[in-house]
Amino acid sequence: MIVLVFKAYDIRGIYGKELDEAFAYSLGRCIGQKFKGKKILVGNDVRIGSKKLLPYFIIGLLEECDIHYAGTISTPLMYFGTKDKYDLGVVLTASHNPPEYTGFKMCDKNAIPLSPIEEIKPIFKRFELTSDVERDVKALDLNTLKVDVIKDYKQFFLNRIKKSDRKIAVDFANGSTTIAEKEILSELLENRIFINDYPDGNFPAHQPDTLKEECLKDIIKTVKENGCELGLIFDGDGDRLGIVDEKGDVLRGDILTAIIAREILKEKPNVKIVYDLRCSKIVPEVIEKFGGIAVKSRVGHYFIKKLMHEIDAEFAGELSNHFYFKEIGYFESPLLALHYILKAMDDENKSLSELNKEFNKYAHSGEINFKVKDQNYVIQKIKEHFKNCKIEELDGISIYCEKFWFNLRPSNTEPLLRLNLEAEDEYIMKEKVNEIKKLIEELNTQ
């Protein structure tokens, strides 16, 4: 079980099956010993499992540390609350996963994530859930540990972002953003339509994911039926932001990255901007055209945040709808992303669909998953097949040929290979996706 739940970016598993109360208590004890005597901020998302595990985790921590409880918060709010104020921040969350999941995300005082595999798993050991522990859990009064982290967070955005009278729909997906972020957007958006805007760990409307087609139906329908200029959707823990235009078309994360990058470079030319290697070529092209320095990164918030600190990057964007800003502390801020998207619409005097069209220069496949028996074998054979093209190995393999390029990388959590391919036009893109698909299927039977 331990191997399964310690992921590259966080600790995550099915509540009651892969993560239970004994695990949460043991993790609390281990983290407490590592951060003995330190100040720790703890919060949780809306999930049933997160709330069940919370008191056991806190009791484990309390034996060694000074604990402050933030309540139900988004992951960006946990980062904001932790930075420069606490030695460690923890939010119990499973991000965009289905409701049966829960987990833990952790960051240090600079809001840099702790690596579950490198920093947590090596110190983890089991502790017994004794009757004394159970008694302490029942006696725990979270109100005695409560701190207000929302006030400063709310004030930051109300001071930073100007109010908008554009007609905007927001799908909170019944997740963590139904608390602080809803309060903020209620003041910033004068002509708003909110849906799925109450917290419910069962996620009754849809899975809290900004990428899956079935999760976007509500926001697309709301935008179209109400004549909105754009629609937003948050994921379960609020660190991803999905955007649809006035026609109900979804803007990919890399297109949003390019739009935001251009706006930032108008304010601050010559800064470094990070993008993940799945992103369209339009991203580095826009960054360089407007005087920025484009820096390619491997996929994942752990790697991107570390890189941003190392090179002092101003902004970073991922295909997966994560947007990171130096201004707030080198972590995700969907609200700042919204600010720059609205600013782009104002500055360019264009609708969101016009901006989308402007940046959609190439044909991109989106992420395609392949279930394989041996990830390394398939990757090696694909490398050999495309040996005459330029090959990079930053994260899996990125292969650059004359009229197309693609990245093929192993999933960090499942026996999958993830393919992203981009070409000069739709015909070449589909042709090359089919070619690689056929190759992978053949290799998987050998």
C-alpha positions as CSV (number, residue, x, y, z in Angstrom):
1,M,0.0,0.0,0.0
2,I,2.8,2.4,0.9
3,V,4.3,2.1,-2.5
4,L,1.0,2.9,-4.2
5,V,0.1,6.1,-2.2
6,F,3.5,7.9,-2.4
7,K,3.3,9.6,-5.7
8,A,5.7,11.9,-7.5
9,Y,3.7,15.0,-6.5
10,D,1.7,14.1,-3.5
11,I,0.3,11.3,-1.3
12,R,-2.9,10.0,-2.7
13,G,-5.2,6.9,-2.5
14,I,-8.7,5.6,-2.0
15,Y,-10.0,6.3,1.5
16,G,-10.5,3.2,3.6
17,K,-8.6,1.0,1.2
18,E,-5.3,2.6,0.5
19,L,-5.4,5.5,3.0
20,D,-7.0,5.0,6.4
21,E,-6.9,6.5,9.9
22,A,-3.9,4.4,11.0
23,F,-1.9,5.7,8.0
24,A,-3.0,9.3,8.7
25,Y,-1.9,9.0,12.4
26,S,1.4,7.3,11.4
27,L,2.1,10.0,8.8
28,G,1.4,12.7,11.4
29,R,3.8,11.1,13.9
30,C,6.5,10.8,11.2
31,I,6.1,14.4,9.9
32,G,6.0,15.6,13.6
33,Q,9.3,13.9,14.3
34,K,10.9,15.4,11.2
35,F,9.6,18.9,12.0
36,K,9.9,18.6,15.8
37,G,9.0,21.9,17.6
38,K,8.1,23.7,14.3
39,K,4.9,25.6,13.3
40,I,2.7,23.7,11.0
41,L,-0.4,24.9,9.1
42,V,-3.0,22.2,8.3
43,G,-6.1,22.4,6.2
44,N,-8.4,20.1,4.3
45,D,-10.5,20.0,1.2
46,V,-14.2,19.1,1.1
47,R,-13.8,15.3,0.7
48,I,-15.4,12.9,3.2
49,G,-12.1,11.0,3.5
50,S,-10.1,14.1,4.1
51,K,-12.3,15.1,7.0
52,K,-12.2,11.6,8.5
53,L,-8.4,11.4,8.4
54,L,-7.8,15.0,9.6
55,P,-8.1,14.5,13.4
56,Y,-5.9,11.4,13.3
57,F,-3.2,13.2,11.3
58,I,-3.4,16.2,13.7
59,I,-3.2,14.1,16.8
60,G,0.0,12.5,15.3
61,L,1.5,15.9,14.7
62,L,0.5,17.4,18.1
63,E,2.8,15.1,20.0
64,E,5.8,17.0,18.5
65,C,4.7,20.3,16.8
66,D,2.8,23.6,17.1
67,I,-0.3,23.0,15.0
68,H,-2.6,25.6,13.5
69,Y,-5.8,24.6,11.7
70,A,-6.9,26.6,8.7
71,G,-10.2,24.8,8.1
72,T,-11.6,23.9,4.6
73,I,-9.2,25.6,2.1
74,S,-8.0,25.4,-1.4
75,T,-4.4,24.2,-2.1
76,P,-3.4,27.7,-3.3
77,L,-4.7,29.1,-0.1
78,M,-2.6,26.6,1.8
79,Y,0.5,27.7,-0.1
80,F,-0.4,31.4,0.6
81,G,-1.0,30.8,4.2
82,T,2.2,28.8,4.7
83,K,4.6,31.1,2.9
84,D,6.9,33.0,5.3
85,K,4.6,32.2,8.2
86,Y,4.9,28.4,8.9
87,D,7.6,25.9,8.6
88,L,5.3,23.4,6.9
89,G,1.9,23.5,5.2
90,V,-0.3,20.5,4.7
91,V,-3.6,20.2,3.0
92,L,-5.6,16.9,3.0
93,T,-6.8,16.6,-0.6
94,A,-7.0,14.4,-3.7
95,S,-7.2,17.3,-6.1
96,H,-9.3,16.4,-9.2
97,N,-9.7,12.7,-8.4
98,P,-13.1,11.0,-7.9
99,P,-14.8,11.4,-4.5
100,E,-13.6,8.1,-3.0
101,Y,-10.0,9.4,-3.0
102,T,-8.1,11.5,-0.4
103,G,-4.5,12.4,0.2
104,F,-1.9,14.9,1.4
105,K,0.0,17.8,-0.2
106,M,2.8,19.4,1.7
107,C,5.1,22.5,1.2
108,D,7.8,24.2,3.1
109,K,8.0,27.8,4.2
110,N,8.9,28.9,0.7
111,A,5.8,27.1,-0.6
112,I,8.0,24.6,-2.4
113,P,6.4,21.1,-2.3
114,L,8.0,18.3,-0.3
115,S,8.7,15.3,-2.5
116,P,6.6,12.3,-1.1
117,I,9.0,9.8,-2.6
118,E,12.3,11.4,-1.7
119,E,11.4,13.2,1.6
120,I,8.4,11.5,3.1
121,K,8.4,7.8,2.1
122,P,12.0,7.2,3.6
123,I,10.9,8.4,7.0
124,F,7.5,6.8,7.1
125,K,6.8,4.0,9.6
126,R,3.7,2.5,11.1
127,F,2.5,3.5,14.6
128,E,-0.3,1.7,16.4
129,L,-3.7,3.2,16.8
130,T,-4.0,2.6,20.6
131,S,-7.1,3.3,22.7
132,D,-5.3,6.4,24.0
133,V,-5.0,7.7,20.5
134,E,-8.6,7.1,19.8
135,R,-9.5,8.9,23.0
136,D,-7.4,11.9,22.0
137,V,-9.0,12.0,18.6
138,K,-12.5,12.1,20.1
139,A,-11.4,14.8,22.6
140,L,-9.8,17.0,19.9
141,D,-11.4,20.4,19.5
142,L,-10.3,21.9,16.2
143,N,-11.6,25.3,17.2
144,T,-8.8,25.6,19.7
145,L,-6.3,25.3,16.9
146,K,-8.2,27.5,14.4
147,V,-6.4,30.4,12.5
148,D,-7.8,32.7,9.9
149,V,-5.8,32.5,6.7
150,I,-8.6,33.7,4.4
151,K,-8.4,37.4,5.5
152,D,-5.0,38.2,4.0
153,Y,-5.6,36.0,1.0
154,K,-8.8,37.8,0.2
155,Q,-7.3,41.2,0.7
156,F,-4.4,40.4,-1.6
157,F,-6.7,39.7,-4.6
158,L,-9.1,42.5,-3.9
159,N,-6.2,44.9,-3.9
160,R,-4.6,43.3,-7.0
161,I,-7.4,42.5,-9.3
162,K,-9.8,45.2,-10.6
163,K,-13.5,44.5,-10.7
164,S,-15.0,43.2,-14.0
165,D,-18.5,43.8,-15.4
166,R,-18.2,41.1,-18.0
167,K,-20.8,38.4,-17.8
168,I,-18.8,35.4,-16.4
169,A,-19.9,32.0,-15.3
170,V,-18.1,30.0,-12.7
171,D,-18.3,26.3,-11.9
172,F,-16.9,25.6,-8.4
173,A,-17.4,21.9,-8.9
174,N,-18.6,21.7,-5.2
175,G,-14.9,21.8,-4.2
176,S,-12.7,23.8,-1.9
177,T,-13.0,27.0,-3.8
178,T,-16.6,27.3,-2.6
179,I,-15.2,29.0,0.5
180,A,-12.5,31.8,0.1
181,E,-12.4,31.9,-3.7
182,K,-16.2,32.2,-3.9
183,E,-16.1,35.2,-1.5
184,I,-13.4,36.9,-3.6
185,L,-15.1,36.4,-6.9
186,S,-18.4,37.5,-5.5
187,E,-16.8,40.9,-4.9
188,L,-14.7,41.0,-8.1
189,L,-17.3,39.8,-10.7
190,E,-20.2,42.2,-10.9
191,N,-22.1,40.2,-13.5
192,R,-21.6,36.6,-12.4
193,I,-23.4,33.3,-12.6
194,F,-22.2,30.7,-10.0
195,I,-23.0,27.0,-10.4
196,N,-22.1,24.0,-8.1
197,D,-21.1,26.6,-5.6
198,Y,-21.6,24.8,-2.3
199,P,-19.1,22.4,-0.7
200,D,-20.0,18.7,-1.0
201,G,-17.4,16.0,-0.8
202,N,-19.6,13.7,-2.9
203,F,-19.2,16.1,-5.9
204,P,-22.9,15.6,-6.9
205,A,-22.7,17.6,-10.1
206,H,-19.6,16.0,-11.7
207,Q,-16.0,14.9,-10.9
208,P,-14.0,18.0,-9.9
209,D,-11.7,17.9,-13.0
210,T,-11.0,20.8,-15.4
211,L,-9.9,18.6,-18.3
212,K,-12.4,15.8,-18.7
213,E,-15.1,16.4,-21.3
214,E,-17.9,15.1,-19.1
215,C,-16.9,17.5,-16.3
216,L,-17.2,20.6,-18.6
217,K,-20.8,20.1,-19.7
218,D,-22.3,22.2,-16.9
219,I,-20.1,25.2,-17.5
220,I,-20.4,25.0,-21.3
221,K,-24.2,24.8,-21.0
222,T,-24.3,27.7,-18.6
223,V,-22.1,30.0,-20.8
224,K,-24.2,29.3,-23.9
225,E,-27.6,29.6,-22.3
226,N,-26.8,32.9,-20.5
227,G,-24.7,34.6,-23.2
228,C,-21.6,34.8,-21.0
229,E,-18.3,36.1,-22.3
230,L,-16.4,33.3,-20.7
231,G,-16.7,30.5,-18.2
232,L,-14.3,29.3,-15.5
233,I,-14.1,25.9,-13.8
234,F,-12.0,25.0,-10.8
235,D,-10.9,21.5,-9.9
236,G,-11.5,19.9,-6.4
237,D,-8.6,21.6,-4.6
238,G,-8.6,24.8,-6.6
239,D,-5.1,24.7,-8.1
240,R,-6.3,24.2,-11.7
241,L,-8.4,26.6,-13.8
242,G,-10.3,25.6,-16.9
243,I,-11.6,28.2,-19.3
244,V,-14.3,28.1,-22.0
245,D,-14.9,31.0,-24.4
246,E,-18.2,32.6,-25.3
247,K,-19.0,29.9,-27.8
248,G,-18.5,27.1,-25.2
249,D,-15.1,26.0,-26.7
250,V,-12.4,24.9,-24.3
251,L,-9.1,26.7,-24.3
252,R,-6.2,24.4,-23.7
253,G,-3.8,25.1,-20.9
254,D,-0.9,25.9,-23.2
255,I,-3.0,28.4,-25.2
256,L,-3.9,30.1,-21.9
257,T,-0.2,30.0,-21.0
258,A,0.7,31.9,-24.2
259,I,-2.1,34.5,-23.6
260,I,-1.0,35.1,-20.0
261,A,2.7,35.1,-20.9
262,R,2.2,37.9,-23.5
263,E,0.3,40.0,-20.9
264,I,3.1,39.6,-18.3
265,L,5.8,40.4,-20.9
266,K,4.0,43.7,-21.7
267,E,4.5,44.7,-18.1
268,K,7.9,43.0,-17.5
269,P,10.0,42.4,-20.6
270,N,13.1,40.1,-20.5
271,V,11.8,37.9,-17.7
272,K,12.0,34.1,-17.7
273,I,8.8,32.1,-18.3
274,V,8.6,28.3,-17.8
275,Y,6.4,26.0,-19.8
276,D,6.0,22.2,-19.6
277,L,7.3,20.2,-22.5
278,R,3.9,19.1,-23.6
279,C,2.9,22.6,-24.6
280,S,2.5,23.8,-28.1
281,K,5.4,25.5,-30.0
282,I,3.3,28.7,-29.9
283,V,4.2,29.1,-26.2
284,P,8.0,29.6,-26.6
285,E,7.4,31.5,-29.9
286,V,5.2,34.0,-28.1
287,I,7.5,34.3,-25.1
288,E,10.5,35.0,-27.4
289,K,8.6,37.3,-29.7
290,F,7.6,39.5,-26.8
291,G,11.1,39.7,-25.3
292,G,10.9,36.9,-22.7
293,I,13.2,34.0,-22.1
294,A,11.4,30.7,-22.6
295,V,12.5,27.8,-20.3
296,K,11.2,24.2,-20.9
297,S,10.4,22.0,-17.9
298,R,9.5,18.5,-17.2
299,V,5.8,17.9,-16.2
300,G,4.6,18.4,-12.6
301,H,4.2,21.1,-10.0
302,Y,7.1,19.8,-7.8
303,F,9.6,20.2,-10.7
304,I,8.2,23.4,-12.0
305,K,8.2,25.2,-8.7
306,K,11.8,24.2,-7.9
307,L,12.9,25.3,-11.3
308,M,11.1,28.7,-11.0
309,H,12.9,29.3,-7.7
310,E,16.3,28.3,-9.2
311,I,16.1,30.6,-12.2
312,D,13.8,33.3,-10.7
313,A,11.1,32.8,-13.3
314,E,8.2,35.3,-13.4
315,F,5.5,32.8,-14.6
316,A,5.0,29.2,-15.5
317,G,2.1,27.4,-17.3
318,E,1.2,23.8,-17.9
319,L,-1.0,22.0,-20.4
320,S,-2.9,20.7,-17.4
321,N,-4.3,24.1,-16.4
322,H,-1.7,24.9,-13.7
323,F,-0.5,28.5,-13.7
324,Y,2.3,29.7,-11.4
325,F,3.2,33.2,-10.5
326,K,6.4,34.6,-8.8
327,E,4.3,37.5,-7.6
328,I,2.3,35.4,-5.2
329,G,5.1,33.0,-4.2
330,Y,6.0,30.8,-7.2
331,F,2.9,28.7,-6.8
332,E,-0.5,28.2,-8.6
333,S,-3.0,31.1,-8.6
334,P,-6.1,30.6,-10.8
335,L,-7.3,34.0,-9.7
336,L,-4.2,35.7,-11.1
337,A,-4.5,33.7,-14.2
338,L,-8.1,35.0,-14.6
339,H,-6.8,38.5,-14.1
340,Y,-4.4,38.3,-17.0
341,I,-7.0,36.6,-19.3
342,L,-9.4,39.4,-18.7
343,K,-6.6,41.9,-19.2
344,A,-5.8,40.3,-22.5
345,M,-9.4,40.6,-23.6
346,D,-9.4,44.3,-22.6
347,D,-6.0,45.2,-24.0
348,E,-6.5,43.5,-27.4
349,N,-10.2,44.4,-27.5
350,K,-10.9,40.8,-28.6
351,S,-13.3,38.1,-27.5
352,L,-11.9,35.0,-25.9
353,S,-12.7,33.0,-29.0
354,E,-10.7,35.4,-31.1
355,L,-7.7,35.1,-28.8
356,N,-8.1,31.3,-28.9
357,K,-8.0,31.4,-32.7
358,E,-5.0,33.7,-32.7
359,F,-2.9,31.3,-30.7
360,N,-4.1,28.0,-32.1
361,K,-1.5,28.0,-34.9
362,Y,-0.7,24.3,-34.9
363,A,-2.6,21.0,-34.7
364,H,-2.2,19.5,-31.2
365,S,-3.4,16.0,-30.3
366,G,-4.0,16.7,-26.6
367,E,-2.9,14.0,-24.2
368,I,-3.5,10.4,-25.3
369,N,-2.9,7.5,-22.9
370,F,-1.7,4.0,-23.9
371,K,-1.7,1.0,-21.4
372,V,1.5,-0.9,-21.9
373,K,3.3,-3.9,-20.3
374,D,6.8,-2.4,-20.3
375,Q,7.1,1.4,-20.5
376,N,10.9,1.5,-20.9
377,Y,10.9,-1.1,-23.7
378,V,8.3,0.8,-25.7
379,I,10.1,4.1,-25.3
380,Q,13.4,2.6,-26.4
381,K,11.9,1.1,-29.5
382,I,10.1,4.4,-30.4
383,K,13.5,6.2,-30.0
384,E,15.1,3.7,-32.4
385,H,12.2,4.2,-34.9
386,F,12.7,8.0,-34.9
387,K,16.5,7.9,-34.7
388,N,16.9,10.4,-37.5
389,C,15.0,13.1,-35.7
390,K,16.2,15.3,-32.8
391,I,15.7,13.5,-29.5
392,E,15.5,15.0,-26.0
393,E,15.1,13.1,-22.7
394,L,14.0,15.7,-20.2
395,D,10.8,13.8,-19.3
396,G,10.3,10.5,-21.2
397,I,11.3,11.3,-24.8
398,S,10.6,14.4,-26.9
399,I,11.2,13.8,-30.6
400,Y,11.4,16.7,-33.0
401,C,11.0,15.9,-36.7
402,E,10.5,18.2,-39.8
403,K,6.8,18.8,-39.7
404,F,5.8,17.4,-36.3
405,W,7.1,16.7,-32.8
406,F,5.8,14.6,-29.9
407,N,6.5,13.8,-26.3
408,L,6.0,10.2,-24.9
409,R,6.5,9.8,-21.2
410,P,5.6,7.2,-18.6
411,S,2.8,8.0,-16.1
412,N,4.1,8.5,-12.5
413,T,1.1,6.6,-11.1
414,E,-0.1,4.0,-13.7
415,P,1.3,1.5,-16.3
416,L,0.6,4.1,-19.0
417,L,2.5,6.0,-21.6
418,R,1.2,9.5,-22.3
419,L,1.5,10.9,-25.8
420,N,1.3,14.6,-26.8
421,L,1.9,15.3,-30.5
422,E,1.8,18.5,-32.5
423,A,2.1,19.1,-36.2
424,E,1.9,21.8,-38.8
425,D,-1.6,20.8,-39.8
426,E,-4.5,18.5,-38.8
427,Y,-3.8,15.9,-41.5
428,I,-0.1,15.4,-40.4
429,M,-1.1,15.3,-36.8
430,K,-3.7,12.6,-37.2
431,E,-1.4,10.6,-39.5
432,K,1.5,10.7,-37.0
433,V,-0.7,9.9,-34.0
434,N,-2.0,6.8,-35.9
435,E,1.5,5.8,-36.9
436,I,2.7,6.0,-33.2
437,K,-0.4,4.3,-32.0
438,K,0.1,1.4,-34.3
439,L,3.8,1.1,-33.3
440,I,2.9,1.1,-29.6
441,E,0.2,-1.6,-30.1
442,E,2.7,-3.8,-32.0
443,L,5.4,-3.3,-29.4
444,N,3.0,-4.1,-26.6
445,T,2.2,-7.6,-28.0
446,Q,5.9,-8.6,-28.3
